[in-house]
Amino acid sequence: MKAMLITREGWQALDRELKYLWKEYRPEITKKVQEAAAQGDRSENADNELVLF
């Protein structure tokens, strides 16, 4: 089996995406879920913007 290699640029792009997901996107989604939970519903009141990666 041949090893899968990644370039420095590829690694940097993945690192930027990971940082964005943890530092910006995840907190936004967490806030929306908390707001929905405060309204007593976690499924219908939350925005349906979740994108699966």
mmCIF entry with sequence, helices, sheets and N, C-alpha, C, O atoms, coordinates in Angstrom:
data_MODEL
# 
_entry.id   MODEL 
# 
_entity.id                         1 
_entity.type                       polymer 
_entity.pdbx_number_of_molecules   1 
# 
_entity_poly.entity_id                      1 
_entity_poly.type                           'polypeptide(L)' 
_entity_poly.nstd_linkage                   no 
_entity_poly.nstd_monomer                   no 
_entity_poly.pdbx_seq_one_letter_code       MKAMLITREGWQALDRELKYLWKEYRPEITKKVQEAAAQGDRSENADNELVLF 
_entity_poly.pdbx_seq_one_letter_code_can   MKAMLITREGWQALDRELKYLWKEYRPEITKKVQEAAAQGDRSENADNELVLF 
_entity_poly.pdbx_strand_id                 A 
# 
loop_
_entity_poly_seq.entity_id 
_entity_poly_seq.num 
_entity_poly_seq.mon_id 
_entity_poly_seq.hetero 
1 1  MET n 
1 2  LYS n 
1 3  ALA n 
1 4  MET n 
1 5  LEU n 
1 6  ILE n 
1 7  THR n 
1 8  ARG n 
1 9  GLU n 
1 10 GLY n 
1 11 TRP n 
1 12 GLN n 
1 13 ALA n 
1 14 LEU n 
1 15 ASP n 
1 16 ARG n 
1 17 GLU n 
1 18 LEU n 
1 19 LYS n 
1 20 TYR n 
1 21 LEU n 
1 22 TRP n 
1 23 LYS n 
1 24 GLU n 
1 25 TYR n 
1 26 ARG n 
1 27 PRO n 
1 28 GLU n 
1 29 ILE n 
1 30 THR n 
1 31 LYS n 
1 32 LYS n 
1 33 VAL n 
1 34 GLN n 
1 35 GLU n 
1 36 ALA n 
1 37 ALA n 
1 38 ALA n 
1 39 GLN n 
1 40 GLY n 
1 41 ASP n 
1 42 ARG n 
1 43 SER n 
1 44 GLU n 
1 45 ASN n 
1 46 ALA n 
1 47 ASP n 
1 48 ASN n 
1 49 GLU n 
1 50 LEU n 
1 51 VAL n 
1 52 LEU n 
1 53 PHE n 
# 
_struct_asym.id          A 
_struct_asym.entity_id   1 
# 
loop_
_struct_conf.conf_type_id 
_struct_conf.id 
_struct_conf.pdbx_PDB_helix_id 
_struct_conf.beg_label_comp_id 
_struct_conf.beg_label_asym_id 
_struct_conf.beg_label_seq_id 
_struct_conf.pdbx_beg_PDB_ins_code 
_struct_conf.end_label_comp_id 
_struct_conf.end_label_asym_id 
_struct_conf.end_label_seq_id 
_struct_conf.pdbx_end_PDB_ins_code 
_struct_conf.beg_auth_comp_id 
_struct_conf.beg_auth_asym_id 
_struct_conf.beg_auth_seq_id 
_struct_conf.end_auth_comp_id 
_struct_conf.end_auth_asym_id 
_struct_conf.end_auth_seq_id 
_struct_conf.pdbx_PDB_helix_class 
_struct_conf.details 
_struct_conf.pdbx_PDB_helix_length 
HELX_P HELX_P1 AA1 ARG A 8  ? TYR A 20 ? ARG A 8  TYR A 20 1 ? 13 
HELX_P HELX_P2 AA2 LEU A 21 ? TYR A 25 ? LEU A 21 TYR A 25 3 ? 5  
HELX_P HELX_P3 AA3 ARG A 26 ? ALA A 38 ? ARG A 26 ALA A 38 1 ? 13 
# 
_struct_conf_type.id          HELX_P 
_struct_conf_type.criteria    ? 
_struct_conf_type.reference   ? 
# 
loop_
_atom_site.group_PDB 
_atom_site.id 
_atom_site.type_symbol 
_atom_site.label_atom_id 
_atom_site.label_alt_id 
_atom_site.label_comp_id 
_atom_site.label_asym_id 
_atom_site.label_entity_id 
_atom_site.label_seq_id 
_atom_site.pdbx_PDB_ins_code 
_atom_site.Cartn_x 
_atom_site.Cartn_y 
_atom_site.Cartn_z 
_atom_site.occupancy 
_atom_site.B_iso_or_equiv 
_atom_site.pdbx_formal_charge 
_atom_site.auth_seq_id 
_atom_site.auth_comp_id 
_atom_site.auth_asym_id 
_atom_site.auth_atom_id 
_atom_site.pdbx_PDB_model_num 
ATOM 1   N N  . MET A 1 1  ? 0.844   -1.178 0.000  1.00 0.00 ? 1  MET A N  1 
ATOM 2   C CA . MET A 1 1  ? 0.000   0.000  0.000  1.00 0.00 ? 1  MET A CA 1 
ATOM 3   C C  . MET A 1 1  ? 0.887   1.239  0.000  1.00 0.00 ? 1  MET A C  1 
ATOM 4   O O  . MET A 1 1  ? 1.785   1.379  0.830  1.00 0.00 ? 1  MET A O  1 
ATOM 5   N N  . LYS A 1 2  ? 0.621   2.121  -0.933 1.00 0.00 ? 2  LYS A N  1 
ATOM 6   C CA . LYS A 1 2  ? 1.429   3.318  -1.066 1.00 0.00 ? 2  LYS A CA 1 
ATOM 7   C C  . LYS A 1 2  ? 0.970   4.376  -0.060 1.00 0.00 ? 2  LYS A C  1 
ATOM 8   O O  . LYS A 1 2  ? -0.229  4.565  0.147  1.00 0.00 ? 2  LYS A O  1 
ATOM 9   N N  . ALA A 1 3  ? 1.919   5.053  0.554  1.00 0.00 ? 3  ALA A N  1 
ATOM 10  C CA . ALA A 1 3  ? 1.609   6.077  1.552  1.00 0.00 ? 3  ALA A CA 1 
ATOM 11  C C  . ALA A 1 3  ? 0.995   7.304  0.882  1.00 0.00 ? 3  ALA A C  1 
ATOM 12  O O  . ALA A 1 3  ? 1.435   7.726  -0.188 1.00 0.00 ? 3  ALA A O  1 
ATOM 13  N N  . MET A 1 4  ? -0.026  7.870  1.524  1.00 0.00 ? 4  MET A N  1 
ATOM 14  C CA . MET A 1 4  ? -0.648  9.099  1.043  1.00 0.00 ? 4  MET A CA 1 
ATOM 15  C C  . MET A 1 4  ? 0.132   10.278 1.624  1.00 0.00 ? 4  MET A C  1 
ATOM 16  O O  . MET A 1 4  ? 0.254   10.409 2.842  1.00 0.00 ? 4  MET A O  1 
ATOM 17  N N  . LEU A 1 5  ? 0.653   11.123 0.757  1.00 0.00 ? 5  LEU A N  1 
ATOM 18  C CA . LEU A 1 5  ? 1.431   12.269 1.202  1.00 0.00 ? 5  LEU A CA 1 
ATOM 19  C C  . LEU A 1 5  ? 0.611   13.541 1.028  1.00 0.00 ? 5  LEU A C  1 
ATOM 20  O O  . LEU A 1 5  ? -0.289  13.601 0.191  1.00 0.00 ? 5  LEU A O  1 
ATOM 21  N N  . ILE A 1 6  ? 0.929   14.551 1.822  1.00 0.00 ? 6  ILE A N  1 
ATOM 22  C CA . ILE A 1 6  ? 0.247   15.829 1.729  1.00 0.00 ? 6  ILE A CA 1 
ATOM 23  C C  . ILE A 1 6  ? 1.306   16.924 1.650  1.00 0.00 ? 6  ILE A C  1 
ATOM 24  O O  . ILE A 1 6  ? 2.336   16.856 2.320  1.00 0.00 ? 6  ILE A O  1 
ATOM 25  N N  . THR A 1 7  ? 1.042   17.917 0.834  1.00 0.00 ? 7  THR A N  1 
ATOM 26  C CA . THR A 1 7  ? 1.990   19.022 0.702  1.00 0.00 ? 7  THR A CA 1 
ATOM 27  C C  . THR A 1 7  ? 1.839   19.971 1.885  1.00 0.00 ? 7  THR A C  1 
ATOM 28  O O  . THR A 1 7  ? 0.845   19.922 2.610  1.00 0.00 ? 7  THR A O  1 
ATOM 29  N N  . ARG A 1 8  ? 2.809   20.812 2.068  1.00 0.00 ? 8  ARG A N  1 
ATOM 30  C CA . ARG A 1 8  ? 2.749   21.815 3.130  1.00 0.00 ? 8  ARG A CA 1 
ATOM 31  C C  . ARG A 1 8  ? 1.523   22.717 2.926  1.00 0.00 ? 8  ARG A C  1 
ATOM 32  O O  . ARG A 1 8  ? 0.831   23.063 3.883  1.00 0.00 ? 8  ARG A O  1 
ATOM 33  N N  . GLU A 1 9  ? 1.267   23.089 1.667  1.00 0.00 ? 9  GLU A N  1 
ATOM 34  C CA . GLU A 1 9  ? 0.119   23.940 1.368  1.00 0.00 ? 9  GLU A CA 1 
ATOM 35  C C  . GLU A 1 9  ? -1.196  23.222 1.683  1.00 0.00 ? 9  GLU A C  1 
ATOM 36  O O  . GLU A 1 9  ? -2.136  23.824 2.200  1.00 0.00 ? 9  GLU A O  1 
ATOM 37  N N  . GLY A 1 10 ? -1.246  21.939 1.366  1.00 0.00 ? 10 GLY A N  1 
ATOM 38  C CA . GLY A 1 10 ? -2.435  21.143 1.670  1.00 0.00 ? 10 GLY A CA 1 
ATOM 39  C C  . GLY A 1 10 ? -2.677  21.047 3.161  1.00 0.00 ? 10 GLY A C  1 
ATOM 40  O O  . GLY A 1 10 ? -3.810  21.173 3.626  1.00 0.00 ? 10 GLY A O  1 
ATOM 41  N N  . TRP A 1 11 ? -1.605  20.822 3.913  1.00 0.00 ? 11 TRP A N  1 
ATOM 42  C CA . TRP A 1 11 ? -1.715  20.755 5.364  1.00 0.00 ? 11 TRP A CA 1 
ATOM 43  C C  . TRP A 1 11 ? -2.168  22.097 5.933  1.00 0.00 ? 11 TRP A C  1 
ATOM 44  O O  . TRP A 1 11 ? -3.009  22.135 6.831  1.00 0.00 ? 11 TRP A O  1 
ATOM 45  N N  . GLN A 1 12 ? -1.624  23.190 5.423  1.00 0.00 ? 12 GLN A N  1 
ATOM 46  C CA . GLN A 1 12 ? -1.995  24.518 5.901  1.00 0.00 ? 12 GLN A CA 1 
ATOM 47  C C  . GLN A 1 12 ? -3.470  24.815 5.613  1.00 0.00 ? 12 GLN A C  1 
ATOM 48  O O  . GLN A 1 12 ? -4.156  25.412 6.444  1.00 0.00 ? 12 GLN A O  1 
ATOM 49  N N  . ALA A 1 13 ? -3.952  24.405 4.454  1.00 0.00 ? 13 ALA A N  1 
ATOM 50  C CA . ALA A 1 13 ? -5.359  24.607 4.115  1.00 0.00 ? 13 ALA A CA 1 
ATOM 51  C C  . ALA A 1 13 ? -6.255  23.818 5.073  1.00 0.00 ? 13 ALA A C  1 
ATOM 52  O O  . ALA A 1 13 ? -7.263  24.339 5.551  1.00 0.00 ? 13 ALA A O  1 
ATOM 53  N N  . LEU A 1 14 ? -5.893  22.579 5.349  1.00 0.00 ? 14 LEU A N  1 
ATOM 54  C CA . LEU A 1 14 ? -6.664  21.769 6.290  1.00 0.00 ? 14 LEU A CA 1 
ATOM 55  C C  . LEU A 1 14 ? -6.602  22.350 7.696  1.00 0.00 ? 14 LEU A C  1 
ATOM 56  O O  . LEU A 1 14 ? -7.602  22.338 8.414  1.00 0.00 ? 14 LEU A O  1 
ATOM 57  N N  . ASP A 1 15 ? -5.452  22.854 8.093  1.00 0.00 ? 15 ASP A N  1 
ATOM 58  C CA . ASP A 1 15 ? -5.290  23.461 9.410  1.00 0.00 ? 15 ASP A CA 1 
ATOM 59  C C  . ASP A 1 15 ? -6.153  24.718 9.534  1.00 0.00 ? 15 ASP A C  1 
ATOM 60  O O  . ASP A 1 15 ? -6.787  24.938 10.566 1.00 0.00 ? 15 ASP A O  1 
ATOM 61  N N  . ARG A 1 16 ? -6.177  25.545 8.480  1.00 0.00 ? 16 ARG A N  1 
ATOM 62  C CA . ARG A 1 16 ? -7.029  26.744 8.495  1.00 0.00 ? 16 ARG A CA 1 
ATOM 63  C C  . ARG A 1 16 ? -8.496  26.369 8.624  1.00 0.00 ? 16 ARG A C  1 
ATOM 64  O O  . ARG A 1 16 ? -9.241  26.992 9.380  1.00 0.00 ? 16 ARG A O  1 
ATOM 65  N N  . GLU A 1 17 ? -8.909  25.337 7.874  1.00 0.00 ? 17 GLU A N  1 
ATOM 66  C CA . GLU A 1 17 ? -10.303 24.901 7.930  1.00 0.00 ? 17 GLU A CA 1 
ATOM 67  C C  . GLU A 1 17 ? -10.658 24.393 9.328  1.00 0.00 ? 17 GLU A C  1 
ATOM 68  O O  . GLU A 1 17 ? -11.720 24.718 9.859  1.00 0.00 ? 17 GLU A O  1 
ATOM 69  N N  . LEU A 1 18 ? -9.779  23.608 9.913  1.00 0.00 ? 18 LEU A N  1 
ATOM 70  C CA . LEU A 1 18 ? -10.018 23.087 11.255 1.00 0.00 ? 18 LEU A CA 1 
ATOM 71  C C  . LEU A 1 18 ? -10.143 24.222 12.265 1.00 0.00 ? 18 LEU A C  1 
ATOM 72  O O  . LEU A 1 18 ? -11.041 24.209 13.108 1.00 0.00 ? 18 LEU A O  1 
ATOM 73  N N  . LYS A 1 19 ? -9.255  25.195 12.183 1.00 0.00 ? 19 LYS A N  1 
ATOM 74  C CA . LYS A 1 19 ? -9.316  26.338 13.104 1.00 0.00 ? 19 LYS A CA 1 
ATOM 75  C C  . LYS A 1 19 ? -10.607 27.117 12.923 1.00 0.00 ? 19 LYS A C  1 
ATOM 76  O O  . LYS A 1 19 ? -11.217 27.540 13.906 1.00 0.00 ? 19 LYS A O  1 
ATOM 77  N N  . TYR A 1 20 ? -11.034 27.314 11.672 1.00 0.00 ? 20 TYR A N  1 
ATOM 78  C CA . TYR A 1 20 ? -12.301 28.000 11.410 1.00 0.00 ? 20 TYR A CA 1 
ATOM 79  C C  . TYR A 1 20 ? -13.468 27.224 12.024 1.00 0.00 ? 20 TYR A C  1 
ATOM 80  O O  . TYR A 1 20 ? -14.328 27.800 12.689 1.00 0.00 ? 20 TYR A O  1 
ATOM 81  N N  . LEU A 1 21 ? -13.483 25.915 11.792 1.00 0.00 ? 21 LEU A N  1 
ATOM 82  C CA . LEU A 1 21 ? -14.588 25.105 12.294 1.00 0.00 ? 21 LEU A CA 1 
ATOM 83  C C  . LEU A 1 21 ? -14.673 25.143 13.813 1.00 0.00 ? 21 LEU A C  1 
ATOM 84  O O  . LEU A 1 21 ? -15.770 25.228 14.365 1.00 0.00 ? 21 LEU A O  1 
ATOM 85  N N  . TRP A 1 22 ? -13.535 25.083 14.501 1.00 0.00 ? 22 TRP A N  1 
ATOM 86  C CA . TRP A 1 22 ? -13.534 25.077 15.964 1.00 0.00 ? 22 TRP A CA 1 
ATOM 87  C C  . TRP A 1 22 ? -13.732 26.457 16.563 1.00 0.00 ? 22 TRP A C  1 
ATOM 88  O O  . TRP A 1 22 ? -14.417 26.593 17.576 1.00 0.00 ? 22 TRP A O  1 
ATOM 89  N N  . LYS A 1 23 ? -13.150 27.481 15.963 1.00 0.00 ? 23 LYS A N  1 
ATOM 90  C CA . LYS A 1 23 ? -13.157 28.817 16.575 1.00 0.00 ? 23 LYS A CA 1 
ATOM 91  C C  . LYS A 1 23 ? -14.335 29.677 16.142 1.00 0.00 ? 23 LYS A C  1 
ATOM 92  O O  . LYS A 1 23 ? -14.736 30.568 16.891 1.00 0.00 ? 23 LYS A O  1 
ATOM 93  N N  . GLU A 1 24 ? -14.906 29.445 14.959 1.00 0.00 ? 24 GLU A N  1 
ATOM 94  C CA . GLU A 1 24 ? -15.966 30.308 14.459 1.00 0.00 ? 24 GLU A CA 1 
ATOM 95  C C  . GLU A 1 24 ? -17.272 29.552 14.218 1.00 0.00 ? 24 GLU A C  1 
ATOM 96  O O  . GLU A 1 24 ? -18.312 29.926 14.761 1.00 0.00 ? 24 GLU A O  1 
ATOM 97  N N  . TYR A 1 25 ? -17.226 28.509 13.423 1.00 0.00 ? 25 TYR A N  1 
ATOM 98  C CA . TYR A 1 25 ? -18.449 27.810 13.031 1.00 0.00 ? 25 TYR A CA 1 
ATOM 99  C C  . TYR A 1 25 ? -19.100 27.072 14.202 1.00 0.00 ? 25 TYR A C  1 
ATOM 100 O O  . TYR A 1 25 ? -20.304 27.198 14.424 1.00 0.00 ? 25 TYR A O  1 
ATOM 101 N N  . ARG A 1 26 ? -18.310 26.306 14.946 1.00 0.00 ? 26 ARG A N  1 
ATOM 102 C CA . ARG A 1 26 ? -18.856 25.524 16.056 1.00 0.00 ? 26 ARG A CA 1 
ATOM 103 C C  . ARG A 1 26 ? -19.516 26.409 17.107 1.00 0.00 ? 26 ARG A C  1 
ATOM 104 O O  . ARG A 1 26 ? -20.618 26.089 17.551 1.00 0.00 ? 26 ARG A O  1 
ATOM 105 N N  . PRO A 1 27 ? -18.883 27.516 17.529 1.00 0.00 ? 27 PRO A N  1 
ATOM 106 C CA . PRO A 1 27 ? -19.557 28.378 18.499 1.00 0.00 ? 27 PRO A CA 1 
ATOM 107 C C  . PRO A 1 27 ? -20.884 28.947 17.984 1.00 0.00 ? 27 PRO A C  1 
ATOM 108 O O  . PRO A 1 27 ? -21.825 29.107 18.761 1.00 0.00 ? 27 PRO A O  1 
ATOM 109 N N  . GLU A 1 28 ? -20.971 29.253 16.692 1.00 0.00 ? 28 GLU A N  1 
ATOM 110 C CA . GLU A 1 28 ? -22.236 29.743 16.122 1.00 0.00 ? 28 GLU A CA 1 
ATOM 111 C C  . GLU A 1 28 ? -23.326 28.674 16.247 1.00 0.00 ? 28 GLU A C  1 
ATOM 112 O O  . GLU A 1 28 ? -24.447 28.967 16.663 1.00 0.00 ? 28 GLU A O  1 
ATOM 113 N N  . ILE A 1 29 ? -22.996 27.462 15.892 1.00 0.00 ? 29 ILE A N  1 
ATOM 114 C CA . ILE A 1 29 ? -23.961 26.369 15.955 1.00 0.00 ? 29 ILE A CA 1 
ATOM 115 C C  . ILE A 1 29 ? -24.343 26.080 17.402 1.00 0.00 ? 29 ILE A C  1 
ATOM 116 O O  . ILE A 1 29 ? -25.512 25.840 17.702 1.00 0.00 ? 29 ILE A O  1 
ATOM 117 N N  . THR A 1 30 ? -23.367 26.102 18.292 1.00 0.00 ? 30 THR A N  1 
ATOM 118 C CA . THR A 1 30 ? -23.633 25.874 19.710 1.00 0.00 ? 30 THR A CA 1 
ATOM 119 C C  . THR A 1 30 ? -24.606 26.918 20.241 1.00 0.00 ? 30 THR A C  1 
ATOM 120 O O  . THR A 1 30 ? -25.530 26.592 20.986 1.00 0.00 ? 30 THR A O  1 
ATOM 121 N N  . LYS A 1 31 ? -24.399 28.160 19.861 1.00 0.00 ? 31 LYS A N  1 
ATOM 122 C CA . LYS A 1 31 ? -25.288 29.243 20.296 1.00 0.00 ? 31 LYS A CA 1 
ATOM 123 C C  . LYS A 1 31 ? -26.713 29.008 19.793 1.00 0.00 ? 31 LYS A C  1 
ATOM 124 O O  . LYS A 1 31 ? -27.672 29.200 20.541 1.00 0.00 ? 31 LYS A O  1 
ATOM 125 N N  . LYS A 1 32 ? -26.856 28.598 18.543 1.00 0.00 ? 32 LYS A N  1 
ATOM 126 C CA . LYS A 1 32 ? -28.183 28.346 17.978 1.00 0.00 ? 32 LYS A CA 1 
ATOM 127 C C  . LYS A 1 32 ? -28.881 27.187 18.691 1.00 0.00 ? 32 LYS A C  1 
ATOM 128 O O  . LYS A 1 32 ? -30.085 27.238 18.940 1.00 0.00 ? 32 LYS A O  1 
ATOM 129 N N  . VAL A 1 33 ? -28.128 26.157 19.013 1.00 0.00 ? 33 VAL A N  1 
ATOM 130 C CA . VAL A 1 33 ? -28.711 25.015 19.720 1.00 0.00 ? 33 VAL A CA 1 
ATOM 131 C C  . VAL A 1 33 ? -29.130 25.435 21.128 1.00 0.00 ? 33 VAL A C  1 
ATOM 132 O O  . VAL A 1 33 ? -30.185 25.021 21.608 1.00 0.00 ? 33 VAL A O  1 
ATOM 133 N N  . GLN A 1 34 ? -28.317 26.246 21.787 1.00 0.00 ? 34 GLN A N  1 
ATOM 134 C CA . GLN A 1 34 ? -28.665 26.729 23.120 1.00 0.00 ? 34 GLN A CA 1 
ATOM 135 C C  . GLN A 1 34 ? -29.928 27.581 23.080 1.00 0.00 ? 34 GLN A C  1 
ATOM 136 O O  . GLN A 1 34 ? -30.783 27.466 23.958 1.00 0.00 ? 34 GLN A O  1 
ATOM 137 N N  . GLU A 1 35 ? -30.049 28.434 22.070 1.00 0.00 ? 35 GLU A N  1 
ATOM 138 C CA . GLU A 1 35 ? -31.240 29.271 21.929 1.00 0.00 ? 35 GLU A CA 1 
ATOM 139 C C  . GLU A 1 35 ? -32.475 28.402 21.707 1.00 0.00 ? 35 GLU A C  1 
ATOM 140 O O  . GLU A 1 35 ? -33.532 28.664 22.281 1.00 0.00 ? 35 GLU A O  1 
ATOM 141 N N  . ALA A 1 36 ? -32.347 27.381 20.886 1.00 0.00 ? 36 ALA A N  1 
ATOM 142 C CA . ALA A 1 36 ? -33.466 26.476 20.633 1.00 0.00 ? 36 ALA A CA 1 
ATOM 143 C C  . ALA A 1 36 ? -33.834 25.718 21.909 1.00 0.00 ? 36 ALA A C  1 
ATOM 144 O O  . ALA A 1 36 ? -35.014 25.531 22.205 1.00 0.00 ? 36 ALA A O  1 
ATOM 145 N N  . ALA A 1 37 ? -32.823 25.285 22.661 1.00 0.00 ? 37 ALA A N  1 
ATOM 146 C CA . ALA A 1 37 ? -33.077 24.558 23.904 1.00 0.00 ? 37 ALA A CA 1 
ATOM 147 C C  . ALA A 1 37 ? -33.776 25.465 24.911 1.00 0.00 ? 37 ALA A C  1 
ATOM 148 O O  . ALA A 1 37 ? -34.630 25.009 25.671 1.00 0.00 ? 37 ALA A O  1 
ATOM 149 N N  . ALA A 1 38 ? -33.417 26.740 24.918 1.00 0.00 ? 38 ALA A N  1 
ATOM 150 C CA . ALA A 1 38 ? -34.061 27.687 25.831 1.00 0.00 ? 38 ALA A CA 1 
ATOM 151 C C  . ALA A 1 38 ? -35.539 27.854 25.491 1.00 0.00 ? 38 ALA A C  1 
ATOM 152 O O  . ALA A 1 38 ? -36.344 28.176 26.364 1.00 0.00 ? 38 ALA A O  1 
ATOM 153 N N  . GLN A 1 39 ? -35.893 27.639 24.241 1.00 0.00 ? 39 GLN A N  1 
ATOM 154 C CA . GLN A 1 39 ? -37.279 27.719 23.803 1.00 0.00 ? 39 GLN A CA 1 
ATOM 155 C C  . GLN A 1 39 ? -37.996 26.388 23.996 1.00 0.00 ? 39 GLN A C  1 
ATOM 156 O O  . GLN A 1 39 ? -39.191 26.266 23.727 1.00 0.00 ? 39 GLN A O  1 
ATOM 157 N N  . GLY A 1 40 ? -37.252 25.401 24.464 1.00 0.00 ? 40 GLY A N  1 
ATOM 158 C CA . GLY A 1 40 ? -37.842 24.102 24.757 1.00 0.00 ? 40 GLY A CA 1 
ATOM 159 C C  . GLY A 1 40 ? -37.847 23.112 23.615 1.00 0.00 ? 40 GLY A C  1 
ATOM 160 O O  . GLY A 1 40 ? -38.452 22.045 23.725 1.00 0.00 ? 40 GLY A O  1 
ATOM 161 N N  . ASP A 1 41 ? -37.190 23.441 22.526 1.00 0.00 ? 41 ASP A N  1 
ATOM 162 C CA . ASP A 1 41 ? -37.194 22.536 21.370 1.00 0.00 ? 41 ASP A CA 1 
ATOM 163 C C  . ASP A 1 41 ? -35.838 22.586 20.700 1.00 0.00 ? 41 ASP A C  1 
ATOM 164 O O  . ASP A 1 41 ? -35.357 23.659 20.339 1.00 0.00 ? 41 ASP A O  1 
ATOM 165 N N  . ARG A 1 42 ? -35.229 21.444 20.536 1.00 0.00 ? 42 ARG A N  1 
ATOM 166 C CA . ARG A 1 42 ? -33.918 21.397 19.911 1.00 0.00 ? 42 ARG A CA 1 
ATOM 167 C C  . ARG A 1 42 ? -33.969 20.995 18.442 1.00 0.00 ? 42 ARG A C  1 
ATOM 168 O O  . ARG A 1 42 ? -32.932 20.974 17.779 1.00 0.00 ? 42 ARG A O  1 
ATOM 169 N N  . SER A 1 43 ? -35.134 20.678 17.926 1.00 0.00 ? 43 SER A N  1 
ATOM 170 C CA . SER A 1 43 ? -35.171 20.213 16.537 1.00 0.00 ? 43 SER A CA 1 
ATOM 171 C C  . SER A 1 43 ? -35.861 21.191 15.596 1.00 0.00 ? 43 SER A C  1 
ATOM 172 O O  . SER A 1 43 ? -35.350 21.443 14.505 1.00 0.00 ? 43 SER A O  1 
ATOM 173 N N  . GLU A 1 44 ? -36.989 21.743 15.977 1.00 0.00 ? 44 GLU A N  1 
ATOM 174 C CA . GLU A 1 44 ? -37.754 22.548 15.039 1.00 0.00 ? 44 GLU A CA 1 
ATOM 175 C C  . GLU A 1 44 ? -37.425 24.036 15.092 1.00 0.00 ? 44 GLU A C  1 
ATOM 176 O O  . GLU A 1 44 ? -37.599 24.737 14.095 1.00 0.00 ? 44 GLU A O  1 
ATOM 177 N N  . ASN A 1 45 ? -36.952 24.533 16.240 1.00 0.00 ? 45 ASN A N  1 
ATOM 178 C CA . ASN A 1 45 ? -36.697 25.959 16.359 1.00 0.00 ? 45 ASN A CA 1 
ATOM 179 C C  . ASN A 1 45 ? -35.293 26.369 15.930 1.00 0.00 ? 45 ASN A C  1 
ATOM 180 O O  . ASN A 1 45 ? -35.040 27.552 15.702 1.00 0.00 ? 45 ASN A O  1 
ATOM 181 N N  . ALA A 1 46 ? -34.409 25.440 15.821 1.00 0.00 ? 46 ALA A N  1 
ATOM 182 C CA . ALA A 1 46 ? -33.037 25.758 15.419 1.00 0.00 ? 46 ALA A CA 1 
ATOM 183 C C  . ALA A 1 46 ? -32.977 25.959 13.913 1.00 0.00 ? 46 ALA A C  1 
ATOM 184 O O  . ALA A 1 46 ? -33.729 25.348 13.155 1.00 0.00 ? 46 ALA A O  1 
ATOM 185 N N  . ASP A 1 47 ? -32.062 26.833 13.497 1.00 0.00 ? 47 ASP A N  1 
ATOM 186 C CA . ASP A 1 47 ? -31.859 27.012 12.061 1.00 0.00 ? 47 ASP A CA 1 
ATOM 187 C C  . ASP A 1 47 ? -31.362 25.718 11.449 1.00 0.00 ? 47 ASP A C  1 
ATOM 188 O O  . ASP A 1 47 ? -30.598 24.980 12.072 1.00 0.00 ? 47 ASP A O  1 
ATOM 189 N N  . ASN A 1 48 ? -31.785 25.449 10.257 1.00 0.00 ? 48 ASN A N  1 
ATOM 190 C CA . ASN A 1 48 ? -31.385 24.230 9.563  1.00 0.00 ? 48 ASN A CA 1 
ATOM 191 C C  . ASN A 1 48 ? -30.220 24.505 8.634  1.00 0.00 ? 48 ASN A C  1 
ATOM 192 O O  . ASN A 1 48 ? -30.273 24.170 7.451  1.00 0.00 ? 48 ASN A O  1 
ATOM 193 N N  . GLU A 1 49 ? -29.170 25.112 9.162  1.00 0.00 ? 49 GLU A N  1 
ATOM 194 C CA . GLU A 1 49 ? -28.005 25.459 8.365  1.00 0.00 ? 49 GLU A CA 1 
ATOM 195 C C  . GLU A 1 49 ? -26.864 24.464 8.518  1.00 0.00 ? 49 GLU A C  1 
ATOM 196 O O  . GLU A 1 49 ? -25.799 24.644 7.927  1.00 0.00 ? 49 GLU A O  1 
ATOM 197 N N  . LEU A 1 50 ? -27.076 23.433 9.292  1.00 0.00 ? 50 LEU A N  1 
ATOM 198 C CA . LEU A 1 50 ? -25.989 22.494 9.557  1.00 0.00 ? 50 LEU A CA 1 
ATOM 199 C C  . LEU A 1 50 ? -25.555 21.824 8.264  1.00 0.00 ? 50 LEU A C  1 
ATOM 200 O O  . LEU A 1 50 ? -26.368 21.307 7.497  1.00 0.00 ? 50 LEU A O  1 
ATOM 201 N N  . VAL A 1 51 ? -24.277 21.851 8.054  1.00 0.00 ? 51 VAL A N  1 
ATOM 202 C CA . VAL A 1 51 ? -23.706 21.232 6.865  1.00 0.00 ? 51 VAL A CA 1 
ATOM 203 C C  . VAL A 1 51 ? -22.784 20.118 7.347  1.00 0.00 ? 51 VAL A C  1 
ATOM 204 O O  . VAL A 1 51 ? -21.883 20.353 8.152  1.00 0.00 ? 51 VAL A O  1 
ATOM 205 N N  . LEU A 1 52 ? -23.008 18.941 6.863  1.00 0.00 ? 52 LEU A N  1 
ATOM 206 C CA . LEU A 1 52 ? -22.148 17.819 7.234  1.00 0.00 ? 52 LEU A CA 1 
ATOM 207 C C  . LEU A 1 52 ? -20.944 17.794 6.312  1.00 0.00 ? 52 LEU A C  1 
ATOM 208 O O  . LEU A 1 52 ? -21.061 17.924 5.093  1.00 0.00 ? 52 LEU A O  1 
ATOM 209 N N  . PHE A 1 53 ? -19.808 17.626 6.916  1.00 0.00 ? 53 PHE A N  1 
ATOM 210 C CA . PHE A 1 53 ? -18.567 17.586 6.138  1.00 0.00 ? 53 PHE A CA 1 
ATOM 211 C C  . PHE A 1 53 ? -18.148 16.180 5.914  1.00 0.00 ? 53 PHE A C  1 
ATOM 212 O O  . PHE A 1 53 ? -17.124 15.935 5.277  1.00 0.00 ? 53 PHE A O  1 
# 
